[in-house]
Amino acid sequence: MRRSGEGDPRPHQGTREGGTSVSRSPNTRQRVLVCAGARHGEQGLAMMALLAMVLVLTTLAALVLYLTGKETALAAVRLTGAQSLYAAEGGAYAARSALMAYVNAYPLGSSTVDPSLGDAQASGWYAGGTNSIQTPFALFNYLVTDGQRLSASTTSPTFQVNWGLSWPHLKLQIGGAPVNPMGGGQYTASVQILANPQADASCSPAGSLCAVHKLGPSWYEIFYKYIVTSDGQVPPKFRRRVVLTGNFSVQLRLQSFSMYALFTDVHNSPTGGPVWFSSTTNFSGPVHTNGEFRFAQFPTFTNKLDSASGKAWFYNNGANIELSTPENVVGGTRVDAPLVPPDPNPQAATPANFTLGSATVPMPANSFNQQGVAVGRNPTDPSAVTTAQITSVIPELKNASSVPNGIYVPVADKNGVCRSDSGAAMMGGVYVQGTVDSLTMSVSGSTAVYTLVQGATQTTVTVDRANNNTTVSSNGWLPPPSGGTCPSGTPPGGPIRTFVGVPKGWQSGPGNDNAAVIYVNGNINALSGTLQQNEQASIVSAGSIGITGNVLYQTPPNPADPNSNPINVLGLYAAGGDIQIMPTAPNNLIIDAILMAGSSGSAYNSSVNVQNWNTGSPRGNVNLLGGLIEKYYGTFGTYNSTLGQQATGYGRAFTFDTRMSRGFTPPFFPTTNVFMVTGGSQSLAGVRPVWREATPP
């Protein structure tokens, strides 16, 4: 029995909220203890899982960092390897550029041929077309770049590239292995030249392979292949190699006088008066005189300028002075000097490339070469043309002892009847005995037309190059002769006859299938017209040529564009007289041609001039696209310096035909005694080489 106020000796099991007592059985208590232990176990597992996750993430992070480092290092290796490849490639193209300059492929004028090279030596390299004994590499011993000559191997020369050489164009040398900087790396490069024989009719036997072809008299084409090897390196040891290969050819021939923008044998007027180049004078191509120049103030020249004289005259503000220097400087100030345009400040302008005391360039002694070619003679024959050589290719003159005045087209006597019959083969060009009243060029469709008038005779020569024939229409055909080796009673032929071939002159040897050669053994009183776009013509007079109208190319070149190379080109050569612009010529006359007047064998003071140059009203300009070669400097007009305008005659607006510096020339145009090298039929400049990567040593 429990007393009131006595406590219960049993522990209380719990108290409900609000003071109500709750009791728990022993089993319930045990369950509570078990649940508490379970909660502690779960917390441990979670901690372990968390630690494991942290470990995994740490490992992954370390792996990512490791791989990133490896990738960074690999990227650096790749970058350095690429840089060494770029250095090798840049070096290869630098080497190719050096080769282009050395063989005068680009820029034009970077290399010349030493004047000591003679035709006998060049002919020896050709060796009659026998490939096994030809020496195509001998040319490299005569190339002059920036005044320097290299002594190359005559078997297969290898040049080393040295971009550290001080010369502007010569970057090749023999021997050594110069290291050249390129970006963040460097390179060493070599250029090997090999022969590249090609089949040609000039090879022996004809049609076989040879490296040196003969294109004409003193005219050769040499075929090569090149191998450029360039090793690029980026420190410390990354190396790559690039190899470029390709083919090219060069033409070697005597310089044509057409290469000059202006040439004078004597730099005076035909009457002996002095000729001054003033500030209004500008020439855009090569200028040469065998005499002595005179400069007043600041004429401009964009190309080389040279004189055989070791001195020049300078205006010197009226107190003329002769000096052995290329300019007149007084007290540190330029007074007179040839300059390079267009700097408006003469004191700061670049001086012209003026050479005093250069070699004399003789004018041709005569026009025998062109006369002979017109009747089909080999152009290497320098002798006087005989009557027999002329009559042998004009059937109507067979056995004749002289050549009467007339217009002739040399052909074979096809039927042996001493008559120029249709279907006969062309044997030369066009030959005229005596003066012609007019010679007019024109275009008819795709054919070229030359109309010649001599007295009552009119002859029209139509050249169809597409069909390889020439049609001659004339009212002046001679009747076939009788007697001797000619049969009697042969009737005359018709007025229109078509022959096989074109009037290219020398028909039996290598030459130019676009050529036309017209030789007049007298004067040409009136010349004008348009040259058809496929024609390359030389019109030569033993006397003078009068220009009475515009002389045009059907397709004129753009002299500012080095890739503008239309085919048509015209040379006018007055061997024993003048080329004279006549009073009937229009104002602002246009002439697309190379003009040449004079020969050393003539006593006449030839020039290119304007008739009545000092009378009448001003006639505008003579707009010449071509070049001017003359024995004396001809007069064109007078200039009023007070008014600053032309007073009489014509002004000069001359533009050099830059194709002439790329190897173009009228056919059989007079040549100098110095060889030149130009690009051949296999171009080096502008042609992509074959690229490959090789393993460096």
Order of alpha helices (4+ residues) and beta strands (2+ residues): alpha-beta-alpha-beta-beta-beta-beta-beta-beta-beta-beta-beta-beta-beta-beta-beta-beta-beta-beta-beta-beta-beta-beta-beta-beta-alpha-alpha-beta-beta-beta-beta-beta-beta-beta-beta-beta-beta-beta-beta-beta-beta-beta-beta-beta-beta-beta-beta
